[in-house]
Amino acid sequence: MTALRLLRYVAFAEATSFLALLVAAYFKHDGQGETGVSILGPIHGALFLAYVVLTLLAREIAGWSAGTTVLVLIGAVLPFGGYVVDWRFLRTPPRTA
């Protein structure tokens, strides 16, 4: 499996876990979501780290400039960011050298 394909999967999982964590955090303030945050927090953290590492590995394969790489990395910290990154940067085939 290539780094780009793996990054697509991780971007989707990271964005989904981020949204789930936000929902759990919302309910935590109501006194109901502490278990959700304690479970989803470490899962999201691991997916976030995998996203960053895979982005740096995929940069050269995809031929991304430094600016594009920064945009892809910003996608990890924005809600729905992983979905946008997949749609905008990862679905198109990498350019060949």
Backbone as JSON Lines, residues from 0, in Angstrom:
{"i":0,"aa":"M","n":[0.86,-1.18,0.0],"ca":[0.0,0.0,0.0],"c":[0.9,1.24,0.0]}
{"i":1,"aa":"T","n":[0.58,2.16,-0.86],"ca":[1.4,3.37,-0.95],"c":[1.08,4.32,0.19]}
{"i":2,"aa":"A","n":[2.01,5.24,0.43],"ca":[1.81,6.24,1.49],"c":[0.61,7.12,1.19]}
{"i":3,"aa":"L","n":[0.36,7.42,-0.08],"ca":[-0.79,8.26,-0.43],"c":[-2.11,7.56,-0.14]}
{"i":4,"aa":"R","n":[-2.2,6.3,-0.48],"ca":[-3.43,5.55,-0.21],"c":[-3.65,5.42,1.29]}
{"i":5,"aa":"L","n":[-2.59,5.11,2.01],"ca":[-2.7,5.0,3.46],"c":[-3.06,6.35,4.08]}
{"i":6,"aa":"L","n":[-2.51,7.43,3.54],"ca":[-2.86,8.76,4.03],"c":[-4.34,9.06,3.8]}
{"i":7,"aa":"R","n":[-4.89,8.6,2.69],"ca":[-6.33,8.8,2.45],"c":[-7.15,8.14,3.55]}
{"i":8,"aa":"Y","n":[-6.82,6.91,3.89],"ca":[-7.55,6.2,4.94],"c":[-7.38,6.88,6.29]}
{"i":9,"aa":"V","n":[-6.16,7.26,6.59],"ca":[-5.89,7.89,7.89],"c":[-6.54,9.27,7.95]}
{"i":10,"aa":"A","n":[-6.54,10.02,6.84],"ca":[-7.19,11.34,6.83],"c":[-8.68,11.2,7.12]}
{"i":11,"aa":"F","n":[-9.31,10.2,6.52],"ca":[-10.73,9.98,6.78],"c":[-10.97,9.59,8.23]}
{"i":12,"aa":"A","n":[-10.17,8.65,8.73],"ca":[-10.34,8.2,10.12],"c":[-10.03,9.32,11.1]}
{"i":13,"aa":"E","n":[-9.01,10.12,10.82],"ca":[-8.63,11.22,11.71],"c":[-9.73,12.28,11.75]}
{"i":14,"aa":"A","n":[-10.28,12.64,10.6],"ca":[-11.36,13.63,10.56],"c":[-12.61,13.11,11.27]}
{"i":15,"aa":"T","n":[-12.91,11.84,11.08],"ca":[-14.08,11.26,11.73],"c":[-13.89,11.2,13.24]}
{"i":16,"aa":"S","n":[-12.69,10.8,13.68],"ca":[-12.44,10.73,15.12],"c":[-12.44,12.12,15.75]}
{"i":17,"aa":"F","n":[-11.99,13.12,15.0],"ca":[-12.0,14.5,15.5],"c":[-13.43,14.97,15.72]}
{"i":18,"aa":"L","n":[-14.29,14.71,14.75],"ca":[-15.69,15.11,14.89],"c":[-16.36,14.36,16.04]}
{"i":19,"aa":"A","n":[-16.06,13.07,16.17],"ca":[-16.63,12.3,17.28],"c":[-16.12,12.82,18.62]}
{"i":20,"aa":"L","n":[-14.85,13.2,18.67],"ca":[-14.29,13.77,19.9],"c":[-14.94,15.1,20.24]}
{"i":21,"aa":"L","n":[-15.22,15.92,19.24],"ca":[-15.9,17.18,19.49],"c":[-17.31,16.96,20.05]}
{"i":22,"aa":"V","n":[-18.01,15.98,19.51],"ca":[-19.34,15.65,20.01],"c":[-19.25,15.15,21.45]}
{"i":23,"aa":"A","n":[-18.28,14.26,21.71],"ca":[-18.12,13.74,23.07],"c":[-17.75,14.86,24.04]}
{"i":24,"aa":"A","n":[-16.93,15.8,23.61],"ca":[-16.54,16.92,24.46],"c":[-17.74,17.81,24.74]}
{"i":25,"aa":"Y","n":[-18.62,17.96,23.78],"ca":[-19.83,18.75,23.99],"c":[-20.67,18.12,25.1]}
{"i":26,"aa":"F","n":[-20.84,16.8,25.04],"ca":[-21.64,16.12,26.05],"c":[-20.92,16.04,27.4]}
{"i":27,"aa":"K","n":[-19.59,16.12,27.37],"ca":[-18.85,16.1,28.64],"c":[-19.22,17.32,29.48]}
{"i":28,"aa":"H","n":[-19.47,18.43,28.83],"ca":[-19.84,19.64,29.56],"c":[-21.22,19.51,30.19]}
{"i":29,"aa":"D","n":[-22.02,18.58,29.66],"ca":[-23.32,18.3,30.27],"c":[-23.21,17.24,31.35]}
{"i":30,"aa":"G","n":[-21.98,16.73,31.56],"ca":[-21.76,15.71,32.57],"c":[-22.02,14.3,32.09]}
{"i":31,"aa":"Q","n":[-22.13,14.1,30.77],"ca":[-22.48,12.78,30.26],"c":[-21.39,12.13,29.4]}
{"i":32,"aa":"G","n":[-20.38,12.87,28.95],"ca":[-19.48,12.33,27.94],"c":[-18.06,12.06,28.38]}
{"i":33,"aa":"E","n":[-17.81,11.91,29.67],"ca":[-16.43,11.7,30.11],"c":[-15.84,10.41,29.56]}
{"i":34,"aa":"T","n":[-16.63,9.37,29.5],"ca":[-16.13,8.09,28.96],"c":[-15.78,8.23,27.49]}
{"i":35,"aa":"G","n":[-16.62,8.92,26.73],"ca":[-16.35,9.11,25.31],"c":[-15.07,9.86,25.06]}
{"i":36,"aa":"V","n":[-14.81,10.9,25.83],"ca":[-13.59,11.69,25.66],"c":[-12.38,10.86,26.05]}
{"i":37,"aa":"S","n":[-12.48,10.09,27.13],"ca":[-11.33,9.3,27.56],"c":[-11.01,8.17,26.59]}
{"i":38,"aa":"I","n":[-11.99,7.71,25.85],"ca":[-11.74,6.66,24.84],"c":[-11.31,7.29,23.52]}
{"i":39,"aa":"L","n":[-12.03,8.3,23.07],"ca":[-11.75,8.89,21.76],"c":[-10.49,9.75,21.74]}
{"i":40,"aa":"G","n":[-10.12,10.34,22.86],"ca":[-8.95,11.21,22.9],"c":[-7.67,10.51,22.45]}
{"i":41,"aa":"P","n":[-7.3,9.39,23.07],"ca":[-6.09,8.69,22.64],"c":[-6.16,8.14,21.21]}
{"i":42,"aa":"I","n":[-7.36,7.7,20.8],"ca":[-7.52,7.2,19.43],"c":[-7.27,8.34,18.44]}
{"i":43,"aa":"H","n":[-7.88,9.47,18.7],"ca":[-7.68,10.62,17.81],"c":[-6.22,11.07,17.83]}
{"i":44,"aa":"G","n":[-5.6,11.07,18.99],"ca":[-4.2,11.47,19.08],"c":[-3.29,10.59,18.24]}
{"i":45,"aa":"A","n":[-3.52,9.3,18.29],"ca":[-2.71,8.37,17.48],"c":[-2.95,8.59,15.99]}
{"i":46,"aa":"L","n":[-4.21,8.8,15.62],"ca":[-4.52,9.05,14.21],"c":[-3.93,10.37,13.74]}
{"i":47,"aa":"F","n":[-3.93,11.38,14.6],"ca":[-3.34,12.67,14.26],"c":[-1.84,12.51,13.99]}
{"i":48,"aa":"L","n":[-1.15,11.8,14.87],"ca":[0.29,11.58,14.67],"c":[0.56,10.8,13.39]}
{"i":49,"aa":"A","n":[-0.25,9.78,13.12],"ca":[-0.09,9.02,11.88],"c":[-0.32,9.91,10.67]}
{"i":50,"aa":"Y","n":[-1.29,10.8,10.75],"ca":[-1.59,11.73,9.66],"c":[-0.39,12.62,9.37]}
{"i":51,"aa":"V","n":[0.21,13.16,10.41],"ca":[1.36,14.06,10.23],"c":[2.53,13.3,9.62]}
{"i":52,"aa":"V","n":[2.84,12.12,10.15],"ca":[3.97,11.34,9.64],"c":[3.72,10.94,8.19]}
{"i":53,"aa":"L","n":[2.53,10.46,7.88],"ca":[2.22,10.05,6.5],"c":[2.23,11.24,5.54]}
{"i":54,"aa":"T","n":[1.81,12.4,6.02],"ca":[1.86,13.59,5.16],"c":[3.31,13.89,4.79]}
{"i":55,"aa":"L","n":[4.18,13.82,5.75],"ca":[5.59,14.11,5.47],"c":[6.22,13.05,4.57]}
{"i":56,"aa":"L","n":[5.78,11.8,4.7],"ca":[6.28,10.74,3.82],"c":[5.71,10.86,2.41]}
{"i":57,"aa":"A","n":[4.45,11.26,2.31],"ca":[3.78,11.34,1.01],"c":[4.14,12.6,0.24]}
{"i":58,"aa":"R","n":[4.73,13.57,0.9],"ca":[5.04,14.85,0.25],"c":[5.87,14.67,-1.02]}
{"i":59,"aa":"E","n":[6.91,13.9,-0.91],"ca":[7.8,13.71,-2.06],"c":[7.13,12.87,-3.14]}
{"i":60,"aa":"I","n":[6.39,11.85,-2.74],"ca":[5.71,10.98,-3.71],"c":[4.71,11.8,-4.53]}
{"i":61,"aa":"A","n":[3.97,12.67,-3.85],"ca":[2.94,13.46,-4.53],"c":[3.52,14.68,-5.23]}
{"i":62,"aa":"G","n":[4.75,15.05,-4.92],"ca":[5.35,16.24,-5.54],"c":[4.77,17.54,-5.01]}
{"i":63,"aa":"W","n":[4.37,17.54,-3.73],"ca":[3.79,18.74,-3.14],"c":[4.85,19.77,-2.84]}
{"i":64,"aa":"S","n":[4.49,21.02,-3.02],"ca":[5.36,22.12,-2.6],"c":[5.25,22.26,-1.08]}
{"i":65,"aa":"A","n":[6.09,23.11,-0.52],"ca":[6.03,23.36,0.92],"c":[4.67,23.94,1.31]}
{"i":66,"aa":"G","n":[4.14,24.82,0.48],"ca":[2.84,25.42,0.76],"c":[1.71,24.4,0.76]}
{"i":67,"aa":"T","n":[1.73,23.5,-0.21],"ca":[0.71,22.46,-0.27],"c":[0.82,21.54,0.93]}
{"i":68,"aa":"T","n":[2.05,21.21,1.31],"ca":[2.25,20.36,2.47],"c":[1.7,21.02,3.73]}
{"i":69,"aa":"V","n":[1.91,22.32,3.87],"ca":[1.37,23.04,5.03],"c":[-0.16,23.0,5.01]}
{"i":70,"aa":"L","n":[-0.76,23.17,3.84],"ca":[-2.23,23.11,3.74],"c":[-2.75,21.73,4.14]}
{"i":71,"aa":"V","n":[-2.05,20.68,3.71],"ca":[-2.46,19.33,4.07],"c":[-2.33,19.13,5.58]}
{"i":72,"aa":"L","n":[-1.27,19.66,6.17],"ca":[-1.09,19.54,7.62],"c":[-2.14,20.35,8.38]}
{"i":73,"aa":"I","n":[-2.52,21.5,7.86],"ca":[-3.57,22.3,8.5],"c":[-4.89,21.53,8.49]}
{"i":74,"aa":"G","n":[-5.08,20.71,7.48],"ca":[-6.29,19.9,7.42],"c":[-6.47,18.99,8.62]}
{"i":75,"aa":"A","n":[-5.39,18.68,9.32],"ca":[-5.48,17.8,10.49],"c":[-6.03,18.51,11.71]}
{"i":76,"aa":"V","n":[-6.01,19.83,11.72],"ca":[-6.44,20.56,12.92],"c":[-7.77,21.28,12.72]}
{"i":77,"aa":"L","n":[-8.38,21.12,11.57],"ca":[-9.68,21.75,11.32],"c":[-10.77,20.69,11.24]}
{"i":78,"aa":"P","n":[-11.92,20.94,11.85],"ca":[-13.03,20.0,11.66],"c":[-13.34,19.88,10.17]}
{"i":79,"aa":"F","n":[-13.57,18.7,9.72],"ca":[-13.81,18.35,8.31],"c":[-12.55,18.53,7.45]}
{"i":80,"aa":"G","n":[-11.43,18.89,8.05],"ca":[-10.2,19.13,7.29],"c":[-9.7,17.91,6.54]}
{"i":81,"aa":"G","n":[-9.74,16.76,7.18],"ca":[-9.29,15.53,6.53],"c":[-10.12,15.18,5.31]}
{"i":82,"aa":"Y","n":[-11.42,15.47,5.38],"ca":[-12.29,15.21,4.22],"c":[-11.93,16.14,3.07]}
{"i":83,"aa":"V","n":[-11.66,17.39,3.38],"ca":[-11.3,18.37,2.34],"c":[-9.96,18.02,1.73]}
{"i":84,"aa":"V","n":[-9.0,17.63,2.56],"ca":[-7.68,17.23,2.06],"c":[-7.81,16.05,1.11]}
{"i":85,"aa":"D","n":[-8.6,15.06,1.51],"ca":[-8.8,13.9,0.64],"c":[-9.41,14.32,-0.7]}
{"i":86,"aa":"W","n":[-10.42,15.15,-0.64],"ca":[-11.11,15.59,-1.86],"c":[-10.21,16.45,-2.74]}
{"i":87,"aa":"R","n":[-9.43,17.32,-2.13],"ca":[-8.65,18.3,-2.9],"c":[-7.26,17.8,-3.33]}
{"i":88,"aa":"F","n":[-6.59,17.06,-2.45],"ca":[-5.19,16.73,-2.7],"c":[-4.9,15.25,-2.91]}
{"i":89,"aa":"L","n":[-5.7,14.36,-2.33],"ca":[-5.32,12.96,-2.34],"c":[-6.02,12.13,-3.42]}
{"i":90,"aa":"R","n":[-7.14,12.59,-3.93],"ca":[-7.85,11.82,-4.96],"c":[-7.22,11.94,-6.33]}
{"i":91,"aa":"T","n":[-6.51,13.02,-6.57],"ca":[-5.84,13.18,-7.85],"c":[-4.54,12.39,-7.84]}
{"i":92,"aa":"P","n":[-4.21,11.75,-8.94],"ca":[-2.97,10.97,-8.95],"c":[-1.75,11.88,-8.85]}
{"i":93,"aa":"P","n":[-0.69,11.4,-8.19],"ca":[0.51,12.23,-8.08],"c":[1.15,12.46,-9.45]}
{"i":94,"aa":"R","n":[1.76,13.6,-9.58],"ca":[2.44,13.89,-10.85],"c":[3.72,13.07,-10.95]}
{"i":95,"aa":"T","n":[4.06,12.72,-12.14],"ca":[5.26,11.91,-12.34],"c":[6.45,12.81,-12.62]}
{"i":96,"aa":"A","n":[7.61,12.32,-12.24],"ca":[8.83,13.12,-12.4],"c":[9.36,13.03,-13.82]}
